[in-house]
């Protein structure tokens, strides 16, 4: 047998630890993990000496703006940014234009992404007050999960958000019957609306006004409502971008009761505090907002203890011209920041600092995500028979993040420009094909493949 790709002389991250071995990939799957002379010849060979071969990393939370706002990001530029950052699979959110909340819109988005993507991709299906009847069809099309907001001020809010607990229970019940996770942006609408109204009445336009409009109590109340719904319906709850210590405590308690809940946080919440909005202004306007030191420390403890399961970038690209509008009036700027390209080096720096282990990073950025989305063990693990997607890293290389070198269209809005990091991806391998090599995109449009959720039953 001749393999399509052979990764030689690498340190391979396996469930049993890191071993010295070669990996052969043929017809997109791992066919051999062994040492010479027990590996086949191959069409292409990459020498991985001194590098660590990880299971392909997954970003469970991106907004590629395609279709609808492709001037900000499209599936080609977004997936190039993913590949440059060592990400082999992305899960894209449904709040584009039109929203991915009907079967027709979902099919159209799959077709659009297929023509552009450099890495593999999954799609969330949006669900809210007005499209509950679409959930069965969307699950059948291969949606990775359902996504809903507990608030959303937009022309299509009824398609992506719920108005009350009754609707939340109904969506959770349907998700449970379909054996699909339900992902929630957990911030309470009433608290946010009241706080925003008071701040605007006081003529507050400064950056901290946005922070104050979305207090920790909004996240806590929403998380409690979601956990109540999950307990009542048996649904699998995926809590997106947790930011507060009180929310973490609720998740801990729920897990101890056997409630099926998984929690995610993001690098910006782990590395930036609310002080940064004073330095960066509207560029650091994110929903939920950056929090204080106590909350940040609670997130790190929860990562170490296993109560937070996943790390996603929440890559939310916007134009510099849009963000600049918020420098004089914070309400005028959109929320979000582009992080997909720098998530891995930022987290590897923490591995090098001894704050977390490489094993925990792999769980948070690959294995656990694959399990939540029912893609494991084809993804999230290096073993024979699994998909041949890998993130190859050099833990020792040190460099400075430069926004002008990034692939995302939103590079001018990068929060971590100038940060020194240690560790990066040297190669991103997609099903045996090289998508990125030494910082240069090698994959072509269409290399990425739509990855539907595997049905459990």
Buried (B, 14 or more C-beta within 10 A) or exposed (E): EEBBBBBBBBBBBBEEEBEEBBBBBBEBBBBBBEEEEEBBEBEEBBEBEEBBBBBBBBBBBBBBBBBBBBEBBBBBBBBBBBBBBBBBBBBBBBBBEBBBBBBEBBEBBBEBBBEBBBBBBBBBBBBBBBBBEBBEBBBEBBBBBBBBBBBBEEEBBBBBBBBEBEBBBBBBBBBBBBBBBBBBBBBBBEBBBEBBEEBEEEEBBBBBBBBBBBBBBBBBBBBBBBBBBBBBBEBBBBBBBBBBBBBBBBBBEBBEEEBBBBBBBBBBBBBBBBEBBEEBBBBBBBBBBBBBEEBBEBBBEBBEEEBBBBBBBBBBBBBEEBBBBBBEEBBBBBBBBBBBBBBBBBBBBBBBEEBBEBBBBBBBBBBBBBBBBBBBBBBBBBBEEBBBBBBBBBBEBEBEBEBEEBBBBBBBBBBBBEBEBBBBBBBBBBBBBBBBBEEEBBBEBEBBBBBBBEEEE
